[in-house]
């Protein structure tokens, strides 16, 4: 290899032996600094060695390649030093984004729109025009800037969209690696800005009674099917079988991209029959328009329903889906059955975002526990009787002993008898329950002996 200067930039020349051909490569280093050009030459030599031996390119060389211009990449590809897909890193990322979203065709149209919006907004914010511009150094400050304006759940959604896009790019060979995994997921438990609550039966009655008939049918439909707004707006009359009381959901209209058949409750079927009598075509949408957030808010306020309670839980159109899931659990449905009815991927999503069972729900469940049949004996009278026995046992030896002491007056004898009985009762109360119920709670002789050795001796010496 050799380095020389041509015009304002240093150039490098070396002979490639890949494929058994001895080819002469000349390319600009795009630098005016000789030390940088020397480093460039060494990296090219390493690339040539890895390509000649067929060994994987190490990460530091991948980063070197990712910084090359499109012209430099094309020359290295022409000399088989790097795979052809490497040039894609320097192409506008919008082309790859279109291909990526085309591969997401099994998802709903709205879901794909959200992915495009999130990725394009992130690219605009970090100044990314190529795949290799989605670096950790640019993405980390971007996600930090979202903390004030976006909830943890929204930030995690954006992170997931970008990660899936970059994963796809790596799989296609357009990108060697990405490091978005080094950006941790936000805690949705600590930062929940739009957590919904379930409406009570009284609130549902008020909402359906005060809202106009067309919107009341929308509210009833969502709260009895659990459909998302984006799913309900695509439902057509041909998707509903009123006789079988079923609703057919097609994969292109669901968030998960999966088709499903849902049962319809009798009350909803009757209201749909009334609406169908007005004359509808099979291909006609059931709901010509879906109420937007301001309209739903006005309907809630008209029904006397607070849109946000003291715990910070809010009520909006999606809260009707929360109400649907919570009511399923209130009827005694298992978490697995409720997950299937709401079409969630796992029960943790259902429990975290849609389960709004409260203390009264738990109380009703607890009150249904079977009673345990057992009997208890009242030991208070037994304890009182044993206490009387203890005192009577102490009284006999006390009277015989005190009567033999002729030098004590009656007042002193009464005082000594009281002290002795107190000792007996104290010993009784500190004995075990088993000893008391056996009828021999204390050793009277031992108590009386203690009384004789301590109290009588003291009185005798005082006399």
C-alpha positions in Angstrom: 0.0 0.0 0.0 1.0 3.6 -0.5 -0.3 7.0 0.5 0.0 10.1 -1.6 -1.6 13.4 -2.0 -3.7 14.4 -4.9 -5.2 17.8 -4.9 -6.4 18.7 -1.4 -6.9 15.1 -0.1 -4.7 12.1 0.6 -5.2 9.0 -1.5 -4.4 5.3 -0.9 -3.3 2.7 -3.4 -3.1 -1.1 -2.8 -3.4 -4.4 -4.7 -6.3 -6.7 -3.9 -5.8 -10.5 -4.3 -9.4 -11.4 -3.4 -10.8 -14.1 -5.8 -7.4 -14.9 -7.1 -7.2 -11.6 -9.1 -4.5 -9.1 -8.5 -6.4 -5.8 -8.8 -5.2 -2.3 -8.1 -7.4 -0.1 -5.9 -7.1 3.6 -5.7 -9.4 5.7 -3.6 -9.6 9.0 -1.8 -9.4 9.1 2.0 -11.4 12.3 2.0 -9.0 13.8 4.5 -6.3 16.5 4.4 -4.5 15.1 7.5 -1.8 12.5 6.9 -2.2 10.8 10.3 -5.9 10.2 9.6 -5.0 8.9 6.1 -2.5 6.5 7.6 -5.2 5.1 10.0 -7.5 4.9 7.0 -4.9 2.8 5.1 -4.5 0.4 8.1 -8.3 -0.1 8.3 -8.4 -0.9 4.6 -5.6 -3.4 5.0 -7.6 -5.1 7.8 -10.7 -5.2 5.7 -8.7 -6.8 2.9 -7.3 -9.5 5.3 -10.8 -10.4 6.7 -12.3 -10.5 3.2 -9.4 -12.7 1.9 -9.8 -15.1 4.8 -13.6 -15.0 4.9 -13.7 -14.2 8.6 -16.4 -11.9 10.2 -15.6 -8.2 10.3 -15.1 -7.0 13.9 -17.3 -4.2 15.4 -14.6 -1.5 15.2 -14.2 -2.1 11.4 -18.0 -2.0 11.0 -18.0 1.4 12.6 -15.2 2.4 10.2 -17.2 1.3 7.2 -20.3 3.0 8.5 -18.5 6.4 8.3 -17.5 6.0 4.7 -19.2 8.0 1.9 -21.4 6.3 -0.6 -18.7 6.7 -3.3 -16.1 5.0 -1.1 -18.5 2.2 -0.2 -19.3 1.5 -3.8 -15.6 1.1 -4.6 -15.0 -1.2 -1.7 -18.1 -3.3 -2.8 -16.7 -3.4 -6.3 -13.4 -4.9 -4.9 -15.4 -7.3 -2.7 -14.0 -5.9 0.5 -17.5 -5.4 2.0 -20.9 -6.9 1.1 -23.1 -5.1 -1.3 -25.8 -4.4 1.3 -23.3 -2.1 3.1 -24.0 0.7 0.7 -27.6 0.8 2.1 -26.3 2.4 5.3 -25.5 5.6 3.3 -28.8 5.7 1.3 -31.7 7.9 2.6 -33.4 5.8 5.3 -36.9 6.7 3.9 -36.4 4.1 1.2 -35.7 1.4 3.8 -38.6 2.7 6.0 -41.1 2.1 3.1 -39.8 -1.4 2.6 -40.0 -2.1 6.4 -43.6 -0.9 6.6 -44.5 -3.0 3.5 -43.3 -6.0 5.5 -45.7 -5.0 8.3 -48.6 -5.6 6.0 -50.3 -8.0 8.5 -50.9 -5.1 10.9 -53.7 -2.6 10.7 -53.4 0.5 8.6 -53.6 2.8 11.7 -50.9 0.8 13.4 -48.6 1.2 10.4 -49.3 4.9 10.3 -48.3 5.2 14.0 -45.0 3.4 13.3 -44.2 5.7 10.4 -45.1 8.8 12.4 -42.9 7.8 15.4 -39.9 6.8 13.3 -40.0 9.9 11.1 -40.5 12.3 14.1 -37.5 10.7 15.8 -35.4 10.9 12.6 -36.3 14.6 12.2 -35.4 15.3 15.9 -32.0 13.7 15.8 -31.2 14.9 12.2 -31.0 11.4 10.8 -31.1 11.0 7.0 -29.4 7.6 6.8 -29.7 4.3 8.7 -26.2 4.8 10.2 -27.4 8.1 11.7 -29.6 6.2 14.3 -26.8 6.1 16.8 -27.0 5.7 20.6 -25.3 9.1 21.0 -28.2 10.8 19.1 -31.1 8.7 20.3 -30.3 9.0 24.1 -30.8 12.8 24.3 -33.9 12.5 22.2 -35.6 10.1 24.6 -34.6 12.3 27.5 -36.3 15.3 25.8 -39.5 13.3 25.6 -39.9 12.8 29.4 -41.8 16.0 29.9 -44.2 15.7 26.9 -44.7 11.9 26.6 -45.8 9.3 29.1 -43.7 6.3 29.9 -46.0 4.1 27.8 -45.7 6.5 24.8 -41.9 6.6 25.1 -41.7 2.8 25.2 -43.9 2.6 22.1 -41.6 5.0 20.2 -38.5 3.1 21.4 -40.1 -0.2 20.3 -41.0 1.2 16.8 -37.4 2.3 16.3 -35.9 -0.9 17.7 -38.1 -3.1 15.4 -37.1 -1.0 12.4 -33.4 -1.2 13.2 -33.7 -4.9 13.9 -35.2 -5.4 10.5 -32.4 -3.4 8.9 -29.8 -5.6 10.6 -31.6 -8.7 9.5 -31.8 -7.4 5.9 -28.0 -6.7 5.9 -28.5 -2.9 5.6 -27.0 -2.3 9.0 -24.4 -4.1 11.0 -25.7 -3.3 14.5 -27.5 -0.8 16.6 -27.3 0.0 20.3 -30.8 1.2 21.1 -31.0 -1.7 23.6 -28.7 0.4 25.8 -31.6 2.9 26.3 -33.7 1.4 29.1 -37.4 1.1 29.0 -39.3 3.7 31.0 -41.3 2.5 34.0 -45.0 2.6 33.1 -45.9 1.8 36.8 -44.2 5.0 38.0 -45.3 7.3 35.1 -48.9 6.7 34.2 -50.5 9.8 32.8 -53.6 8.5 31.2 -54.6 5.5 33.3 -58.3 4.8 32.8 -60.9 3.8 35.3 -64.0 1.6 34.8 -67.4 3.3 34.8 -70.0 2.2 37.2 -73.4 0.9 36.1 -75.0 4.2 37.2 -72.5 6.2 35.2 -73.1 4.1 32.1 -76.9 4.5 32.4 -76.4 8.3 32.7 -74.1 8.4 29.7 -76.3 6.3 27.4 -79.4 8.2 28.5 -78.1 11.7 27.9 -76.0 11.2 24.7 -77.6 11.5 21.3 -78.9 8.2 19.9 -76.1 7.7 17.3 -73.3 8.3 19.8 -75.1 6.3 22.5 -75.0 3.3 20.2 -71.3 3.8 19.7 -70.8 3.8 23.5 -72.9 0.8 24.0 -71.2 -1.1 21.2 -67.7 -0.5 22.7 -68.6 -1.2 26.3 -70.2 -4.5 25.3 -67.6 -5.7 22.8 -64.4 -4.1 24.1 -63.4 -2.9 20.7 -60.8 -0.2 20.3 -61.9 3.0 18.5 -59.8 2.2 15.5 -61.5 -1.2 15.3 -65.0 -0.1 15.8 -64.9 2.5 13.1 -64.2 -0.2 10.4 -67.1 -2.5 11.4 -69.6 -2.9 8.6 -73.1 -4.4 8.7 -72.0 -7.4 6.8 -69.6 -8.2 9.6 -72.5 -8.6 12.1 -74.7 -11.7 12.2 -77.7 -10.6 14.3 -79.3 -14.1 14.3 -76.1 -15.8 15.5 -75.3 -12.7 17.7 -71.7 -12.6 16.5 -69.2 -10.0 15.1 -66.5 -10.9 12.6 -63.3 -8.9 12.9 -60.8 -9.0 10.0 -57.1 -9.0 10.4 -56.5 -5.8 8.5 -58.7 -3.9 10.9 -57.4 -5.1 14.3 -54.4 -3.7 16.2 -52.8 -7.1 16.5 -53.3 -8.1 12.9 -55.3 -11.2 13.9 -58.9 -12.0 12.8 -61.4 -12.8 15.5 -65.1 -13.7 16.0 -66.8 -12.1 19.0 -70.1 -12.9 20.7 -72.6 -10.1 21.0 -74.8 -9.7 24.2 -78.6 -9.7 23.8 -79.1 -6.1 24.7 -76.6 -4.9 22.1 -78.2 -7.1 19.4 -81.6 -5.6 20.1 -80.3 -2.1 19.7 -78.5 -3.1 16.5 -81.8 -4.6 15.1 -83.5 -1.2 15.7 -80.8 0.6 13.9 -80.8 -1.9 11.0 -84.6 -1.3 10.5 -83.8 2.1 9.2 -82.4 0.5 6.0 -78.7 -0.3 5.7 -76.5 -1.8 3.0 -74.3 -4.8 3.8 -71.2 -2.9 2.9 -72.2 0.2 4.9 -70.3 1.2 8.0 -72.2 0.7 11.2 -71.0 4.0 12.5 -70.6 6.7 9.9 -68.3 8.7 12.2 -66.7 8.1 15.6 -66.9 10.7 18.3 -63.6 12.6 18.9 -62.2 13.3 22.3 -63.8 16.8 22.8 -67.2 15.3 21.9 -66.8 12.4 24.3 -65.8 14.9 27.0 -68.9 17.0 26.5 -71.1 13.9 26.7 -69.4 12.8 29.9 -69.8 16.2 31.5 -73.5 16.3 30.4 -74.0 12.9 32.2 -72.3 14.3 35.4 -69.3 12.0 35.0 -65.9 13.5 36.1 -63.3 12.9 33.4 -60.5 12.6 36.1 -61.0 11.4 39.6 -59.1 12.0 42.8 -56.7 9.1 42.1 -55.7 10.6 38.7 -57.7 7.9 36.7 -59.4 9.4 33.7 -62.5 8.6 31.6 -62.5 8.8 27.8 -63.7 6.7 25.0 -61.0 4.0 25.6 -62.2 3.8 29.2 -65.2 1.9 27.9 -62.9 -0.9 26.9 -61.5 -0.8 30.4 -65.0 -1.0 31.7 -65.7 -4.0 29.5 -62.6 -5.9 30.8 -63.4 -5.0 34.4 -67.0 -6.1 34.1 -65.8 -9.5 32.7 -63.7 -10.0 35.7 -66.5 -9.0 38.0 -68.7 -11.7 36.5 -66.2 -14.2 37.7 -64.3 -14.7 34.4 -60.8 -16.0 34.7 -57.8 -13.9 33.6 -57.3 -16.2 30.7 -60.9 -15.9 29.5 -60.9 -12.1 29.9 -57.6 -12.0 27.9 -59.2 -14.0 25.1 -62.3 -11.8 25.1 -60.3 -8.6 25.0 -57.8 -10.1 22.5 -54.7 -9.2 24.5 -51.4 -11.1 23.9 -51.0 -11.9 27.6 -52.7 -11.4 31.0 -50.1 -9.0 32.3 -51.3 -6.3 29.8 -54.9 -6.9 30.9 -54.0 -6.8 34.6 -51.8 -3.7 34.3 -54.1 -1.5 32.2 -57.6 -2.8 32.3 -58.2 -4.6 35.6 -60.0 -2.0 37.8 -61.4 -4.3 40.5 -61.8 -2.4 43.8 -62.2 -3.2 47.5 -66.0 -3.9 47.1 -65.3 -6.4 44.4 -62.8 -8.1 46.6 -65.3 -8.1 49.5 -68.0 -9.8 47.4 -65.5 -12.5 46.4 -64.3 -13.0 50.0 -67.9 -13.1 51.3 -68.5 -16.1 49.0 -65.9 -18.2 50.7 -67.5 -21.3 52.4 -68.0 -21.2 56.2 -65.8 -23.3 58.4 -67.8 -25.4 60.9 -66.2 -25.5 64.4 -67.1 -24.9 68.1 -65.3 -22.9 70.8 -65.5 -23.3 74.6 -65.9 -20.3 76.8 -62.9 -20.7 79.2 -63.6 -17.5 81.2 -65.8 -19.2 83.8 -63.3 -22.1 84.0 -60.5 -19.7 84.7 -62.5 -17.9 87.3 -63.4 -21.1 89.0 -59.8 -22.3 89.1 -58.8 -18.9 90.7 -61.3 -19.6 93.5 -59.9 -23.0 93.9 -56.4 -21.6 94.2 -57.4 -19.1 96.9 -59.3 -21.8 98.9 -56.3 -24.1 98.8 -54.1 -21.3 100.1 -56.5 -20.3 102.8 -56.5 -23.6 104.9 -52.7 -23.7 105.5 -52.6 -20.0 106.1 -55.3 -20.1 108.8 -53.7 -23.0 110.6 -50.2 -21.4 110.5 -51.4 -17.9 111.6 -53.4 -19.2 114.5 -50.3 -20.8 116.0 -48.5 -17.4 116.1 -50.0 -15.9 119.3 -47.8 -12.8 119.3 -49.4 -11.4 116.1 -52.4 -9.1 116.3 -55.4 -9.8 114.0 -54.6 -6.8 111.7 -51.2 -8.2 110.9 -52.5 -11.7 110.4 -55.0 -10.3 107.8 -52.3 -8.4 106.0 -50.1 -11.5 105.8 -53.0 -13.6 104.6 -53.7 -11.0 101.8 -50.0 -11.1 100.7 -50.0 -14.9 100.6 -53.2 -15.1 98.5 -51.8 -12.5 96.1 -48.7 -14.7 95.6 -51.0 -17.6 94.9 -53.1 -15.7 92.3 -49.9 -14.3 90.6 -48.5 -17.8 90.3 -51.8 -19.0 88.9 -52.1 -16.3 86.2 -48.5 -17.0 85.0 -49.0 -20.7 84.7 -49.8 -22.3 81.3 -53.3 -22.9 80.1 -52.8 -26.6 80.2 -51.8 -26.6 83.9 -54.7 -24.4 84.8 -57.3 -26.7 83.1 -55.8 -29.7 84.8 -56.9 -28.3 88.2 -53.4 -28.0 89.7 -52.3 -24.6 88.7 -49.8 -24.0 91.5 -47.9 -25.6 94.2 -49.5 -24.1 97.3 -46.9 -25.5 99.7 -44.1 -23.9 97.7 -45.9 -20.5 97.8 -46.6 -20.8 101.5 -43.0 -21.8 102.1 -41.8 -18.7 100.4 -44.3 -16.7 102.4 -43.0 -18.2 105.7 -39.3 -17.8 104.9 -39.6 -14.2 103.8 -42.5 -12.5 105.5 -42.7 -14.2 108.8 -39.0 -14.0 109.4 -39.1 -10.3 108.6 -42.0 -9.7 111.0 -40.4 -11.8 113.7 -37.1 -9.9 113.6 -39.1 -6.6 113.7 -41.1 -7.8 116.8 
